């Protein structure tokens, strides 16, 4: 840690400070968007978008190197492919749910394959590893400005449309009955994720950006009482993991992105273990009133993961989703 702090204060190493700023700015996106992705359980969709980005990067590099579109930056191709993939996934998800998995997997594979083919035919040597796994030490001032702008958009959108996000995330069918255009909310979330993935791939790369979007939010979900609390907790955890991962990678001479992800996995497992050991249930979002909960579990299951629930449980309900662990708990008796 002392070595990292010394490098951070060294005037001759500005890229270390850029890397730290990138980690802090990225944490806001990981916290805000990651919470929505986790609660809506669309990590697979976001994963397909992120892997399609490589196709856009490869195409931009190919067109620029061949002189067909001189000076075309890779981020332009990545953004185009990400938004196109998000649109296709959204249309299939909304209009043809029976083929959703097939299309998602196809976009996932085609995006990666096109990227490899375009890079292979691009003159000169291009290392795809920097795009697949990122290199936060190469973050530029322009990247920081774009990340800061996206942070502002994400936080403003979450603040202005928080009721719509929360309603569509926890009970989409009920939100529809109340007149909410859940399809537009879904499109907006996927579009925001697509843009964020393009900007965040510099930090941890295309392959691991989904881990960064889901692990902090999933860990924060164990103790969050609502979506806003989950966003705040996930942002804080992302900051801790990012700074800690950067320090560890610098001290141990390891890839920064991979080190950050490994630290997040360790943090998530520790939180899971601590939650299991606690053996208590917490329910939030219930109407006012006194509730009696009786749970009959076999002795071997007495340490079942506690649930943090953010939806109303009607009298007599016997199942409810655990947004923290993405599981279903069976509650034999809920009486008012």
C-alpha positions as CSV (number, residue, x, y, z in Angstrom):
1,X,0.0,0.0,0.0
2,X,2.9,2.4,0.8
3,X,4.3,1.8,-2.6
4,X,1.0,2.6,-4.2
5,X,0.6,5.8,-2.2
6,X,4.1,6.9,-3.2
7,X,3.3,6.3,-6.8
8,X,0.0,8.2,-6.5
9,X,1.9,11.2,-5.1
10,X,4.7,11.0,-7.6
11,X,4.4,13.9,-10.1
12,X,6.1,11.8,-12.8
13,X,3.4,9.2,-12.7
14,X,0.1,11.0,-13.8
15,X,-1.4,7.7,-15.2
16,X,-1.7,6.4,-11.6
17,X,-3.9,9.3,-10.6
18,X,-5.9,8.9,-13.8
19,X,-6.4,5.3,-13.0
20,X,-7.6,6.1,-9.5
21,X,-10.0,8.8,-10.8
22,X,-11.3,6.3,-13.4
23,X,-11.9,3.8,-10.6
24,X,-13.9,6.3,-8.6
25,X,-15.9,7.5,-11.6
26,X,-16.6,4.0,-12.7
27,X,-17.9,3.1,-9.3
28,X,-20.8,5.4,-9.7
29,X,-21.9,3.6,-12.9
30,X,-21.3,0.2,-11.3
31,X,-23.4,1.2,-8.4
32,X,-26.3,2.9,-10.1
33,X,-26.7,0.9,-13.3
34,X,-25.5,-2.3,-11.7
35,X,-28.2,-2.2,-9.1
36,X,-30.9,-1.9,-11.8
37,X,-29.3,-4.7,-13.9
38,X,-29.1,-7.0,-10.8
39,X,-32.7,-6.3,-9.6
40,X,-34.2,-6.7,-13.1
41,X,-32.1,-9.8,-13.6
42,X,-30.8,-8.8,-17.0
43,X,-27.1,-9.5,-16.5
44,X,-27.2,-11.9,-19.3
45,X,-28.6,-9.3,-21.7
46,X,-26.0,-6.8,-20.5
47,X,-23.3,-9.5,-21.0
48,X,-24.4,-10.0,-24.7
49,X,-24.1,-6.2,-25.2
50,X,-20.7,-6.0,-23.7
51,X,-19.3,-8.9,-25.8
52,X,-20.8,-7.4,-29.0
53,X,-18.6,-4.4,-28.4
54,X,-15.6,-6.2,-29.6
55,X,-17.1,-6.4,-33.1
56,X,-17.4,-2.6,-33.2
57,X,-13.9,-2.2,-31.9
58,X,-12.5,-4.5,-34.6
59,X,-14.5,-2.9,-37.3
60,X,-13.3,0.6,-36.4
61,X,-9.7,-0.5,-36.2
62,X,-10.0,-2.2,-39.6
63,X,-11.7,0.7,-41.4
64,X,-9.2,3.2,-39.9
65,X,-6.1,1.1,-40.8
66,X,-7.3,0.4,-44.3
67,X,-7.9,4.1,-44.9
68,X,-11.6,3.6,-45.5
69,X,-12.6,5.9,-42.6
70,X,-9.3,7.5,-41.6
71,X,-9.0,8.4,-37.9
72,X,-12.1,6.4,-36.8
73,X,-11.7,5.8,-33.1
74,X,-12.4,2.4,-31.7
75,X,-14.9,3.9,-29.2
76,X,-17.1,5.0,-32.1
77,X,-17.4,1.5,-33.5
78,X,-17.9,0.0,-30.0
79,X,-20.7,2.5,-29.2
80,X,-22.5,1.7,-32.5
81,X,-22.3,-2.0,-32.0
82,X,-23.4,-1.7,-28.4
83,X,-26.5,0.3,-29.2
84,X,-27.4,-1.9,-32.1
85,X,-27.0,-5.0,-29.9
86,X,-29.1,-3.4,-27.1
87,X,-31.8,-2.5,-29.6
88,X,-32.0,-6.0,-31.1
89,X,-32.1,-7.6,-27.6
90,X,-34.8,-5.2,-26.5
91,X,-37.0,-5.9,-29.5
92,X,-36.6,-9.7,-29.1
93,X,-37.2,-9.6,-25.4
94,X,-40.3,-7.5,-25.8
95,X,-41.8,-9.0,-28.9
96,X,-40.6,-12.6,-29.1
97,X,-39.7,-13.9,-25.6
98,X,-39.7,-17.5,-26.7
99,X,-36.5,-16.9,-28.8
100,X,-34.8,-14.5,-26.3
101,X,-32.1,-16.9,-25.1
102,X,-31.2,-17.9,-28.7
103,X,-30.8,-14.3,-29.9
104,X,-28.8,-13.3,-26.8
105,X,-26.4,-16.1,-27.2
106,X,-26.1,-15.4,-31.0
107,X,-25.3,-11.7,-30.4
108,X,-22.8,-12.7,-27.8
109,X,-21.0,-15.1,-30.1
110,X,-21.3,-13.1,-33.3
111,X,-20.0,-9.9,-31.7
112,X,-16.9,-11.6,-30.4
113,X,-16.3,-13.5,-33.7
114,X,-16.6,-10.4,-35.9
115,X,-14.2,-8.6,-33.6
116,X,-11.6,-11.3,-33.9
117,X,-11.9,-11.5,-37.7
118,X,-11.7,-7.7,-38.2
119,X,-8.6,-7.5,-35.9
120,X,-7.0,-10.4,-37.7
121,X,-7.3,-8.6,-41.1
122,X,-6.2,-5.2,-39.7
123,X,-2.7,-4.3,-40.9
124,X,-0.1,-4.2,-38.1
125,X,-0.1,-5.8,-34.7
126,X,-3.1,-5.2,-32.4
127,X,-3.3,-6.9,-29.1
128,X,-7.0,-7.8,-28.4
129,X,-6.2,-8.5,-24.7
130,X,-6.3,-4.8,-23.8
131,X,-9.9,-4.7,-25.1
132,X,-10.9,-8.0,-23.6
133,X,-9.5,-7.4,-20.1
134,X,-8.9,-3.7,-20.1
135,X,-5.9,-1.6,-18.9
136,X,-6.9,1.1,-16.5
137,X,-3.3,2.5,-16.5
138,X,-3.9,3.7,-20.1
139,X,-7.0,5.8,-19.2
140,X,-6.8,9.2,-20.8
141,X,-8.1,12.6,-19.9
142,X,-10.8,12.2,-22.5
143,X,-11.9,8.9,-20.9
144,X,-12.3,10.6,-17.6
145,X,-14.4,13.4,-19.0
146,X,-16.7,10.9,-20.8
147,X,-17.0,8.8,-17.6
148,X,-17.9,11.9,-15.6
149,X,-20.5,12.9,-18.1
150,X,-22.0,9.5,-18.0
151,X,-22.1,9.6,-14.2
152,X,-24.1,12.8,-14.3
153,X,-26.6,11.3,-16.8
154,X,-26.9,8.1,-14.8
155,X,-27.4,9.8,-11.4
156,X,-29.8,12.4,-12.8
157,X,-31.8,9.7,-14.6
158,X,-32.0,7.6,-11.4
159,X,-33.1,10.6,-9.4
160,X,-35.7,11.9,-11.8
161,X,-37.2,8.5,-12.7
162,X,-36.6,6.6,-9.5
163,X,-40.3,5.7,-8.9
164,X,-40.5,4.3,-12.5
165,X,-37.3,2.4,-12.1
166,X,-38.2,0.9,-8.8
167,X,-41.7,-0.1,-9.9
168,X,-40.6,-1.8,-13.1
169,X,-37.7,-3.5,-11.4
170,X,-39.6,-5.2,-8.6
171,X,-43.1,-5.8,-10.1
172,X,-43.3,-5.1,-13.8
173,X,-46.8,-6.5,-14.3
174,X,-48.2,-4.4,-11.5
175,X,-46.4,-1.3,-12.9
176,X,-48.1,-2.0,-16.3
177,X,-51.5,-2.0,-14.6
178,X,-50.7,1.4,-13.2
179,X,-50.1,2.8,-16.6
180,X,-46.3,2.7,-16.6
181,X,-44.6,2.2,-19.9
182,X,-42.3,-0.5,-18.7
183,X,-41.1,-1.2,-22.3
184,X,-39.7,2.3,-22.5
185,X,-38.0,1.9,-19.1
186,X,-36.5,-1.3,-20.3
187,X,-35.2,0.3,-23.5
188,X,-33.7,3.2,-21.6
189,X,-32.0,0.9,-19.1
190,X,-30.5,-1.2,-21.9
191,X,-29.3,1.9,-23.8
192,X,-27.7,3.3,-20.7
193,X,-26.0,0.0,-20.0
194,X,-24.8,-0.2,-23.6
195,X,-23.1,3.3,-23.4
196,X,-21.7,2.5,-19.9
197,X,-20.2,-0.8,-21.1
198,X,-18.3,1.0,-23.9
199,X,-16.9,3.5,-21.4
200,X,-16.2,1.0,-18.7
201,X,-14.4,-1.5,-20.9
202,X,-11.2,0.6,-20.5
203,X,-11.3,-0.2,-16.8
204,X,-11.8,-3.9,-16.6
205,X,-12.3,-4.9,-20.2
206,X,-15.2,-6.4,-22.2
207,X,-15.1,-9.8,-20.5
208,X,-15.2,-8.7,-16.9
209,X,-17.4,-5.6,-17.0
210,X,-20.5,-7.7,-16.2
211,X,-18.8,-8.9,-13.0
212,X,-18.3,-5.3,-12.0
213,X,-21.9,-4.5,-12.8
214,X,-23.4,-7.3,-10.7
215,X,-21.0,-8.2,-7.8
216,X,-21.1,-4.9,-5.9
217,X,-24.9,-4.6,-6.4
218,X,-25.5,-8.2,-5.4
219,X,-23.4,-7.8,-2.3
220,X,-25.1,-4.5,-1.4
221,X,-28.5,-6.1,-1.9
222,X,-28.1,-8.2,1.2
223,X,-28.5,-5.2,3.5
224,X,-30.3,-2.7,1.3
225,X,-33.9,-1.7,2.3
226,X,-34.8,-0.3,-1.2
227,X,-33.3,0.3,-4.6
228,X,-31.8,3.7,-3.6
229,X,-30.0,2.1,-0.7
230,X,-28.8,-0.7,-3.0
231,X,-27.3,1.9,-5.4
232,X,-25.6,3.8,-2.6
233,X,-24.2,0.6,-1.1
234,X,-23.0,-0.8,-4.4
235,X,-21.3,2.5,-5.2
236,X,-19.5,2.5,-1.9
237,X,-18.4,-1.1,-2.3
238,X,-17.2,-0.4,-5.9
239,X,-15.0,2.4,-4.6
240,X,-13.5,0.1,-1.9
241,X,-12.9,-2.7,-4.3
242,X,-11.5,-0.5,-7.0
243,X,-9.1,1.4,-4.8
244,X,-8.1,-1.8,-3.0
245,X,-7.7,-3.7,-6.3
246,X,-5.5,-0.9,-7.8
247,X,-3.3,-0.8,-4.7
248,X,-2.9,-4.6,-4.7
249,X,-2.2,-4.8,-8.5
250,X,0.5,-2.1,-8.2
251,X,2.1,-3.7,-5.2
252,X,2.0,-7.3,-6.6
253,X,2.5,-6.4,-10.3
254,X,-0.8,-7.9,-11.4
255,X,-3.4,-6.8,-14.0
256,X,-5.5,-4.1,-12.4
257,X,-8.9,-5.1,-13.8
258,X,-8.6,-8.8,-12.9
259,X,-7.3,-7.9,-9.4
260,X,-10.3,-5.7,-8.8
261,X,-12.7,-8.4,-9.9
262,X,-11.1,-11.0,-7.7
263,X,-11.3,-8.7,-4.7
264,X,-15.0,-8.2,-5.5
265,X,-15.6,-11.9,-5.6
266,X,-13.8,-12.3,-2.3
267,X,-16.0,-9.5,-0.8
268,X,-19.2,-11.0,-2.1
269,X,-18.3,-14.5,-0.7
270,X,-17.4,-12.9,2.7
271,X,-20.7,-11.0,2.8
272,X,-22.6,-14.2,1.9
273,X,-20.9,-16.2,4.6
274,X,-21.6,-13.4,7.2
275,X,-25.2,-13.3,6.1
276,X,-25.6,-17.0,6.4
277,X,-24.1,-17.0,9.9
278,X,-26.5,-14.2,11.0
279,X,-29.5,-16.4,10.5
280,X,-32.0,-13.6,10.6
281,X,-34.7,-12.5,8.1
282,X,-35.3,-8.9,7.2
283,X,-38.4,-7.7,5.3
284,X,-38.8,-4.2,4.0
285,X,-41.4,-2.4,1.9
286,X,-44.3,-3.9,3.8
287,X,-47.4,-1.9,4.6
288,X,-47.6,-0.5,8.1
289,X,-48.9,-3.0,10.7
290,X,-47.8,-5.9,12.8
291,X,-46.8,-9.2,11.1
292,X,-46.1,-12.6,12.4
293,X,-43.8,-14.8,10.4
294,X,-43.5,-18.5,11.0
295,X,-40.8,-20.4,9.1
296,X,-40.4,-24.2,9.5
297,X,-37.1,-25.4,8.2
298,X,-35.3,-28.7,8.6
299,X,-32.2,-28.5,10.8
300,X,-29.9,-28.8,7.9
301,X,-31.4,-25.7,6.3
302,X,-31.5,-23.6,9.4
303,X,-28.8,-21.4,8.0
304,X,-30.6,-20.6,4.7
305,X,-29.6,-17.3,3.2
306,X,-31.7,-14.4,4.8
307,X,-33.8,-12.4,2.4
308,X,-33.9,-8.7,1.9
309,X,-37.2,-8.1,0.1
310,X,-38.4,-4.9,-1.5
311,X,-41.9,-5.8,-2.6
312,X,-45.1,-6.0,-0.6
313,X,-46.1,-9.4,0.6
314,X,-49.8,-10.0,0.6
315,X,-51.5,-11.9,3.3
316,X,-51.2,-15.6,2.7
317,X,-48.3,-15.3,0.2
318,X,-45.9,-18.2,0.4
319,X,-43.0,-17.2,-1.9
320,X,-41.0,-14.0,-2.4
321,X,-37.9,-13.1,-4.4
322,X,-34.6,-12.5,-2.6
323,X,-33.1,-9.6,-4.5
324,X,-29.8,-10.0,-2.8
325,X,-29.1,-13.6,-3.7
326,X,-31.5,-13.9,-6.7
327,X,-33.2,-16.9,-5.2
328,X,-36.7,-18.0,-4.1
329,X,-37.4,-18.5,-0.4
330,X,-40.5,-20.5,0.6
331,X,-42.3,-18.9,3.6
332,X,-44.9,-21.4,5.0
333,X,-46.9,-18.8,6.9
334,X,-47.2,-15.0,6.6
335,X,-50.1,-13.7,8.7
336,X,-51.2,-10.3,9.6
